[in-house]
Amino acid sequence: MKIRLNTLLVALVFLCSWQLSWGYAADVTVTIDGAKEYQTIDGFGGAESGLLPPASMYTTIFDDLGVSVLRFAMFAYTESLPDQPGDEARDNDNNDPFVIDWNGVATVILDKFAPLLKAAQSRGVKIIGTTWSPPAWMKQNNLVESSGLFQPGYEDELVEFIVIWVKGMQMYHGVHIDSVTIQNEPDNLPPWPGCKYTAAQITDIVKRLGARFQAEGITTEIHAPDITSLNHFITYGNAICQDPDAKNYVDTLATHPYGTDEYNPDNDIPLWVAAHNLSSVCGKNLWQTEFAEPGSPTVWSHSLLAAQHLHNALVYGQVSAWLNFQLYKTSGGGGGLIADDGTPYVKFHALKQYYRYVRPGAIRVSSVSGDTDIMVTAFNHQINNNFTIVVINRDTVDKTVSFNMNNLTPILNLNVYRTSVSENSVGLGSISVKANSFTFTLPGESITTFTGQLVDPQAPPQAPTGLKIINLS
């Protein structure tokens, strides 16, 4: 009786494994081609622009979510007083924009950001600095806390302000800022700290900053224009790319995708294609550096739409980085991913399907789906010897999908993780892959990640892992 029972259990386990991996008649076919390569991923992440997370959140942000790019605000208060009109005689470090008087810099502001940036750097996270507002005395409204126009004549002072952040973080805290931008959303006059510039002004300041970095041996890169919308990106991006000096100094083009119907991600597809075309002609990578929409990070349907925006940016914009606006922000504001008490919102889990498993250095490869509601991206990380597939089923019904992977090193097993209306980053175990093909049923309105190691063809064969022998004796 024991032998028969064991045999029956083994047969049932085998049958379930076979149906899960190979046996169902597929509703959809997905073809992946490792020989067709696109962009190399720089990373996924988000911003901390004001209310900084406590150290207790670092593990959640960097290790659980898997943030690999951190954007932070280079506060104007190194050369301005908070909540007060500017006074150049009082606030400027000195009257020479090419010589920094550190006694005239409020380095205590650098100190506030140091713990977060050091935690990021220790994990190999790329750090990018953004100016939300220059010091008040560089703006026509003479205020930091509300938007105003940039005051012509202060271009070199603005460059010095950015250099203060870059050199100061290195000198006082040993933190290297990997990339900086002149201004967050320079086309916009919001009710919060901001500053508006023309495309010509941004292009001019990029050249001044690039020349200053080069003269002082600063290796921090420059990304621009960090613009509000994909429509405005074309105007500002063209201005930079058509100026030979500015083009030479800018390492990466960056945009935000606001201003369209954020509840219909596919509306942005033509705009992403245009942004990619501009970046490609310019010879630059494209980053998406801020997106807080749509809706609430606590609502699953909104989070599923956010993942679709990410997918479209990867496929049609060929972005190499994608950043949510805020990561942790108290009082639940600012499009954050983590609640005040440290509890991740559902959007955290939706984005984790990409952030945690698609690591910097991965190359996106061709993935063609036979169903527009099955949205697939695939990534080959040759250095890590890893392959990852992320699939969104945005339909309301379950669909069985057959995955066929061509021109890839063999894969024996894939670990599976899923987020849906009832699941938050749930690990579903490992499935077997046969001849680089497998079949899997995807629940309606879900995001599923498959990730596993590529097999070295010179390595000795491994025992199959698809069957589990259960011994009840």
C-alpha positions as CSV (number, residue, x, y, z in Angstrom):
1,M,0.0,0.0,0.0
2,K,2.8,2.4,0.8
3,I,4.5,1.7,-2.5
4,R,1.3,2.3,-4.4
5,L,0.6,5.5,-2.5
6,N,4.1,6.8,-3.1
7,T,3.8,6.0,-6.8
8,L,0.5,7.7,-7.1
9,L,1.8,10.9,-5.4
10,V,4.9,10.9,-7.7
11,A,2.6,10.6,-10.7
12,L,0.4,13.4,-9.5
13,V,3.4,15.7,-8.9
14,F,4.7,14.8,-12.3
15,L,1.4,15.5,-14.0
16,C,1.0,18.9,-12.3
17,S,4.5,19.8,-13.2
18,W,4.1,18.7,-16.8
19,Q,0.8,20.6,-17.2
20,L,2.2,23.8,-15.6
21,S,5.3,23.8,-17.8
22,W,4.6,22.1,-21.1
23,G,1.2,20.6,-21.4
24,Y,-1.6,23.1,-21.7
25,A,-2.9,24.2,-25.1
26,A,-1.8,27.8,-25.3
27,D,-4.1,30.7,-25.8
28,V,-1.1,32.9,-26.8
29,T,2.4,32.4,-28.2
30,V,5.4,34.6,-27.2
31,T,8.6,34.3,-29.2
32,I,11.8,35.5,-27.6
33,D,14.9,36.0,-29.7
34,G,18.2,36.5,-27.8
35,A,20.0,37.5,-31.0
36,K,17.9,40.7,-31.4
37,E,19.3,43.1,-28.7
38,Y,18.1,46.6,-27.8
39,Q,19.0,48.9,-24.8
40,T,21.3,48.0,-21.9
41,I,19.5,48.7,-18.6
42,D,21.1,51.3,-16.3
43,G,18.6,50.7,-13.6
44,F,15.2,51.2,-12.0
45,G,14.4,53.4,-9.0
46,G,12.9,56.6,-7.7
47,A,13.4,59.9,-5.9
48,E,13.8,61.3,-2.4
49,S,13.2,64.9,-3.0
50,G,12.4,66.3,0.5
51,L,11.2,64.2,3.5
52,L,14.0,61.7,3.7
53,P,13.4,58.1,4.7
54,P,14.7,56.9,8.1
55,A,17.5,54.4,8.1
56,S,15.0,51.6,9.0
57,M,13.6,52.0,5.4
58,Y,16.9,51.4,3.6
59,T,16.5,47.7,3.5
60,T,13.0,47.9,2.1
61,I,14.1,50.4,-0.6
62,F,17.3,48.9,-1.7
63,D,17.3,45.3,-0.8
64,D,13.6,44.3,-1.0
65,L,12.3,46.6,-3.8
66,G,15.7,46.5,-5.5
67,V,16.2,50.2,-6.3
68,S,19.4,50.5,-8.5
69,V,19.0,54.3,-9.3
70,L,18.4,56.9,-6.6
71,R,17.4,60.5,-7.6
72,F,17.7,63.1,-4.9
73,A,17.1,66.9,-4.7
74,M,20.2,69.1,-4.5
75,F,18.5,71.6,-2.1
76,A,19.0,75.3,-2.7
77,Y,19.6,75.9,1.0
78,T,23.3,75.5,0.7
79,E,23.2,79.1,-0.5
80,S,19.7,80.3,0.6
81,L,17.8,80.4,3.9
82,P,14.7,78.3,4.0
83,D,11.3,80.1,3.7
84,Q,12.9,83.5,3.3
85,P,13.4,85.8,0.3
86,G,16.9,85.5,-1.1
87,D,19.7,88.0,-0.4
88,E,22.8,87.5,-2.5
89,A,25.1,89.5,-0.2
90,R,24.0,87.3,2.7
91,D,23.6,83.9,1.0
92,N,26.2,83.7,-1.8
93,D,29.4,81.9,-0.7
94,N,31.4,84.8,-2.3
95,N,31.2,87.0,-5.4
96,D,33.4,84.7,-7.6
97,P,31.5,81.9,-9.2
98,F,34.7,80.0,-10.1
99,V,36.1,79.9,-6.5
100,I,34.1,78.2,-3.7
101,D,34.4,79.6,-0.2
102,W,33.3,76.6,1.9
103,N,32.9,78.8,4.9
104,G,30.1,80.5,3.1
105,V,28.3,77.2,2.3
106,A,25.7,75.6,4.5
107,T,27.3,72.2,4.5
108,V,24.8,71.0,7.1
109,I,22.4,70.6,4.2
110,L,24.8,68.1,2.6
111,D,24.9,66.3,6.0
112,K,21.2,65.6,5.9
113,F,21.4,63.7,2.7
114,A,24.6,61.8,3.5
115,P,23.2,58.8,5.3
116,L,20.8,57.9,2.5
117,L,23.4,58.5,-0.3
118,K,26.0,56.5,1.5
119,A,23.6,53.6,2.0
120,A,22.9,53.7,-1.7
121,Q,26.5,53.9,-2.7
122,S,27.5,51.0,-0.5
123,R,25.0,48.9,-2.5
124,G,26.3,50.0,-5.9
125,V,23.2,52.2,-6.6
126,K,23.6,54.9,-9.2
127,I,23.1,58.3,-7.6
128,I,21.7,61.2,-9.7
129,G,21.3,64.7,-8.3
130,T,18.6,67.1,-9.4
131,T,18.1,70.8,-8.8
132,W,14.4,71.5,-7.9
133,S,15.2,75.2,-7.5
134,P,18.4,77.2,-7.6
135,P,19.1,79.6,-4.7
136,A,16.5,82.3,-4.4
137,W,18.7,85.1,-5.5
138,M,19.2,83.4,-8.9
139,K,15.5,83.6,-9.7
140,Q,13.3,86.5,-10.8
141,N,10.8,86.0,-8.0
142,N,13.6,85.8,-5.4
143,L,12.0,82.7,-3.7
144,V,12.9,79.0,-3.4
145,E,9.6,77.7,-2.2
146,S,7.6,78.8,-5.3
147,S,8.4,78.7,-9.0
148,G,10.0,81.6,-10.8
149,L,11.9,82.4,-13.9
150,F,15.7,82.0,-14.0
151,Q,17.5,85.3,-13.7
152,P,19.9,85.8,-16.7
153,G,23.4,86.6,-15.7
154,Y,23.7,84.0,-13.0
155,E,24.5,81.0,-15.2
156,D,28.0,80.6,-13.8
157,E,26.7,80.9,-10.2
158,L,24.2,78.1,-11.0
159,V,27.1,76.0,-12.2
160,E,29.0,76.7,-9.0
161,F,25.9,75.7,-7.0
162,I,25.9,72.3,-8.7
163,V,29.6,71.9,-8.3
164,I,29.2,72.6,-4.5
165,W,26.9,69.6,-4.2
166,V,29.1,67.3,-6.3
167,K,32.4,68.3,-4.6
168,G,30.9,68.8,-1.2
169,M,29.4,65.3,-1.0
170,Q,32.7,63.8,-2.1
171,M,34.9,66.0,0.2
172,Y,32.7,65.7,3.4
173,H,31.1,62.3,3.0
174,G,32.9,60.3,0.4
175,V,29.8,60.1,-1.8
176,H,30.3,60.2,-5.6
177,I,27.3,61.7,-7.4
178,D,27.1,59.8,-10.7
179,S,25.0,62.2,-12.7
180,V,23.4,65.6,-12.3
181,T,20.8,67.7,-14.2
182,I,20.5,71.5,-14.4
183,Q,16.8,71.6,-13.3
184,N,13.9,69.4,-12.6
185,E,11.2,70.2,-15.3
186,P,12.7,73.4,-16.6
187,D,9.6,73.9,-18.8
188,N,7.2,74.2,-15.8
189,L,6.1,76.7,-13.2
190,P,4.5,74.5,-10.5
191,P,3.2,75.8,-7.1
192,W,6.2,74.0,-5.4
193,P,9.9,74.8,-5.7
194,G,10.8,75.2,-9.3
195,C,12.5,77.3,-12.0
196,K,11.6,77.8,-15.6
197,Y,14.2,78.1,-18.4
198,T,14.1,78.3,-22.1
199,A,15.6,75.5,-24.2
200,A,18.4,77.9,-25.2
201,Q,19.1,78.7,-21.5
202,I,19.3,75.0,-20.6
203,T,21.6,74.3,-23.6
204,D,23.9,77.2,-22.6
205,I,24.2,76.1,-18.9
206,V,24.8,72.5,-20.0
207,K,27.9,73.8,-21.9
208,R,29.1,75.9,-19.0
209,L,28.7,73.0,-16.5
210,G,30.3,70.5,-18.9
211,A,33.3,72.8,-19.4
212,R,33.6,73.3,-15.6
213,F,33.5,69.6,-14.9
214,Q,36.1,69.0,-17.6
215,A,38.4,71.8,-16.3
216,E,38.3,70.5,-12.7
217,G,38.5,66.8,-13.5
218,I,35.0,66.1,-12.2
219,T,33.8,62.7,-13.5
220,T,30.1,63.2,-12.7
221,E,28.0,63.0,-15.8
222,I,25.2,65.3,-17.0
223,H,21.6,64.3,-17.9
224,A,19.2,66.7,-19.5
225,P,16.7,68.2,-20.1
226,D,14.7,66.3,-17.4
227,I,11.6,67.8,-18.9
228,T,8.0,67.5,-17.9
229,S,6.4,65.9,-20.9
230,L,7.4,63.9,-24.0
231,N,6.1,66.7,-26.2
232,H,8.4,69.2,-24.6
233,F,11.3,66.7,-24.7
234,I,11.5,67.0,-28.4
235,T,11.9,70.8,-28.3
236,Y,14.5,70.8,-25.5
237,G,16.2,67.7,-26.6
238,N,16.7,69.0,-30.1
239,A,18.2,72.2,-28.8
240,I,20.8,70.2,-26.9
241,C,21.5,67.7,-29.7
242,Q,21.8,70.3,-32.4
243,D,24.5,72.2,-30.4
244,P,27.8,70.3,-30.9
245,D,29.3,71.4,-27.5
246,A,26.1,70.7,-25.5
247,K,25.7,67.4,-27.2
248,N,29.3,66.5,-26.3
249,Y,28.8,67.3,-22.6
250,V,25.5,65.6,-22.1
251,D,25.8,61.9,-21.4
252,T,22.2,61.0,-21.2
253,L,18.9,62.5,-22.4
254,A,16.1,62.5,-19.7
255,T,12.4,63.1,-19.7
256,H,9.2,62.7,-17.7
257,P,6.0,61.5,-19.5
258,Y,3.4,63.7,-17.9
259,G,0.7,65.6,-19.8
260,T,-1.1,62.9,-21.7
261,D,-4.0,60.5,-20.7
262,E,-2.2,58.7,-17.9
263,Y,-5.0,56.2,-17.6
264,N,-4.4,55.0,-21.2
265,P,-0.7,54.1,-21.4
266,D,-0.9,53.2,-25.1
267,N,-1.6,56.9,-26.0
268,D,2.1,57.6,-25.2
269,I,3.5,55.0,-27.7
270,P,4.0,57.4,-30.6
271,L,5.6,59.9,-28.2
272,W,8.0,57.3,-26.9
273,V,8.9,56.3,-30.4
274,A,9.7,59.9,-31.3
275,A,11.7,60.3,-28.1
276,H,13.7,57.2,-28.9
277,N,14.3,58.4,-32.4
278,L,15.7,61.7,-31.2
279,S,17.9,60.0,-28.6
280,S,19.1,57.5,-31.1
281,V,20.1,60.1,-33.7
282,C,21.8,62.1,-30.9
283,G,23.7,59.0,-29.9
284,K,22.5,59.1,-26.3
285,N,20.7,56.8,-23.9
286,L,17.2,57.8,-22.8
287,W,16.1,57.9,-19.2
288,Q,12.6,58.3,-17.7
289,T,13.4,60.1,-14.4
290,E,10.1,60.8,-12.8
291,F,6.5,59.4,-13.0
292,A,4.1,59.5,-10.1
293,E,0.9,58.5,-12.0
294,P,-1.7,57.3,-12.5
295,G,-4.0,57.7,-9.5
296,S,-3.2,56.1,-6.1
297,P,-0.3,53.8,-5.3
298,T,-2.7,51.9,-3.0
299,V,-5.1,50.9,-5.9
300,W,-4.3,47.8,-7.9
301,S,-5.8,48.9,-11.2
302,H,-3.8,52.1,-11.0
303,S,-0.6,50.1,-10.2
304,L,-1.2,47.8,-13.2
305,L,-1.5,50.9,-15.4
306,A,1.8,52.2,-14.0
307,A,3.5,48.9,-15.0
308,Q,2.1,49.3,-18.5
309,H,3.6,52.8,-18.7
310,L,6.9,51.2,-17.7
311,H,6.6,48.5,-20.3
312,N,5.8,50.9,-23.1
313,A,8.8,53.1,-22.2
314,L,11.1,50.1,-22.3
315,V,9.7,48.8,-25.6
316,Y,8.9,51.9,-27.6
317,G,11.1,54.5,-25.9
318,Q,13.9,52.0,-25.3
319,V,14.6,53.8,-22.0
320,S,17.6,52.4,-20.1
321,A,16.3,53.7,-16.7
322,W,12.8,54.2,-15.2
323,L,12.2,56.1,-12.0
324,N,9.0,56.4,-9.9
325,F,8.7,59.9,-8.4
326,Q,9.0,59.2,-4.7
327,L,10.0,56.0,-2.9
328,Y,9.2,56.9,0.8
329,K,7.3,60.0,1.6
330,T,5.5,60.8,4.9
331,S,1.8,61.4,4.9
332,G,1.3,59.2,1.8
333,G,1.9,62.1,-0.6
334,G,4.0,62.6,-3.6
335,G,3.3,59.3,-5.3
336,G,5.3,57.3,-2.9
337,L,5.7,53.6,-2.8
338,I,6.0,53.1,0.9
339,A,3.6,54.2,3.7
340,D,4.6,56.1,6.8
341,D,4.8,53.0,8.9
342,G,7.1,51.3,6.3
343,T,4.4,49.1,4.7
344,P,4.8,48.9,0.9
345,Y,1.9,50.0,-1.2
346,V,0.6,47.7,-3.9
347,K,2.4,49.9,-6.5
348,F,5.6,48.9,-4.7
349,H,4.9,45.3,-5.5
350,A,3.9,46.0,-9.1
351,L,7.2,47.8,-9.8
352,K,9.2,45.2,-7.9
353,Q,8.4,42.7,-10.6
354,Y,10.9,44.7,-12.7
355,Y,13.1,46.5,-10.2
356,R,14.2,43.4,-8.1
357,Y,14.9,41.0,-11.0
358,V,16.0,43.2,-14.0
359,R,19.4,44.4,-12.9
360,P,21.8,47.0,-14.3
361,G,23.7,45.6,-17.2
362,A,20.9,43.5,-18.5
363,I,20.2,43.8,-22.2
364,R,16.6,43.8,-23.4
365,V,16.0,41.3,-26.2
366,S,13.2,40.8,-28.7
367,S,10.0,39.5,-27.3
368,V,7.0,39.3,-29.6
369,S,3.5,38.5,-28.2
370,G,0.6,37.2,-30.3
371,D,-1.8,39.1,-28.0
372,T,-1.7,42.8,-27.3
373,D,-3.0,42.2,-23.8
374,I,0.0,40.0,-23.0
375,M,2.8,42.6,-22.7
376,V,6.3,40.9,-22.5
377,T,9.8,42.2,-22.0
378,A,12.8,39.9,-21.8
379,F,16.3,40.7,-20.5
380,N,19.6,38.8,-21.0
381,H,22.2,39.6,-18.3
382,Q,25.3,38.0,-19.7
383,I,27.6,39.2,-16.8
384,N,25.3,37.7,-14.2
385,N,24.5,34.7,-16.4
386,N,20.8,35.4,-15.9
387,F,17.7,35.7,-18.0
388,T,14.5,37.4,-16.9
389,I,11.0,37.7,-18.5
390,V,8.4,40.1,-17.2
391,V,4.8,39.6,-18.4
392,I,1.7,41.8,-17.9
393,N,-1.6,40.2,-18.5
394,R,-3.8,43.3,-18.6
395,D,-6.9,41.4,-19.8
396,T,-9.5,40.5,-17.1
397,V,-9.3,36.7,-18.0
398,D,-6.7,34.1,-17.4
399,K,-4.5,33.2,-20.4
400,T,-2.2,30.3,-21.0
401,V,0.9,31.4,-22.8
402,S,3.5,29.4,-24.6
403,F,7.0,30.9,-24.4
404,N,9.6,29.9,-27.1
405,M,13.1,31.2,-26.5
406,N,15.5,31.2,-29.4
407,N,19.3,32.0,-29.8
408,L,19.9,31.7,-26.1
409,T,22.1,29.6,-23.9
410,P,20.0,26.8,-22.5
411,I,17.8,27.4,-19.4
412,L,16.7,24.5,-17.2
413,N,14.6,26.2,-14.6
414,L,12.9,29.6,-14.0
415,N,11.8,31.0,-10.6
416,V,8.4,32.6,-10.8
417,Y,7.1,35.7,-8.9
418,R,3.7,37.3,-9.3
419,T,1.7,40.4,-8.2
420,S,-2.0,40.7,-8.8
421,V,-5.1,42.0,-7.0
422,S,-4.7,39.3,-4.4
423,E,-0.9,38.7,-4.4
424,N,2.0,40.9,-3.5
425,S,5.3,39.8,-4.9
426,V,4.4,36.1,-4.2
427,G,7.1,33.5,-5.0
428,L,5.5,30.6,-6.9
429,G,8.5,28.3,-6.9
430,S,10.5,27.0,-9.8
431,I,9.3,25.6,-13.1
432,S,11.1,23.4,-15.6
433,V,12.1,24.6,-19.1
434,K,12.3,22.0,-21.9
435,A,14.3,22.9,-25.0
436,N,14.1,26.6,-24.0
437,S,10.3,26.5,-24.1
438,F,7.6,26.4,-21.4
439,T,3.9,27.1,-21.0
440,F,2.3,29.0,-18.1
441,T,-1.1,30.3,-17.2
442,L,-1.2,34.0,-16.3
443,P,-4.2,35.2,-14.2
444,G,-6.1,38.2,-15.4
445,E,-4.8,41.6,-14.4
446,S,-1.4,40.3,-13.1
447,I,2.3,40.8,-13.5
448,T,4.5,37.7,-13.6
449,T,8.3,37.5,-13.5
450,F,10.3,34.5,-14.7
451,T,14.0,34.6,-13.9
452,G,16.7,32.0,-13.9
453,Q,20.3,31.1,-14.7
454,L,21.7,30.4,-18.1
455,V,23.4,27.0,-18.3
456,D,27.0,26.8,-19.3
457,P,27.1,24.3,-22.2
458,Q,30.5,23.2,-21.0
459,A,29.3,22.4,-17.5
460,P,28.4,18.8,-16.5
461,P,24.7,17.9,-16.9
462,Q,22.5,18.5,-13.8
463,A,19.9,16.2,-12.5
464,P,16.4,17.2,-13.5
465,T,14.5,19.3,-10.8
466,G,11.0,19.1,-12.2
467,L,10.0,16.0,-10.1
468,K,9.8,15.8,-6.3
469,I,9.8,12.3,-4.7
470,I,7.6,12.3,-1.6
471,N,8.3,9.5,0.8
472,L,5.5,8.9,3.3
473,S,6.9,5.7,4.8
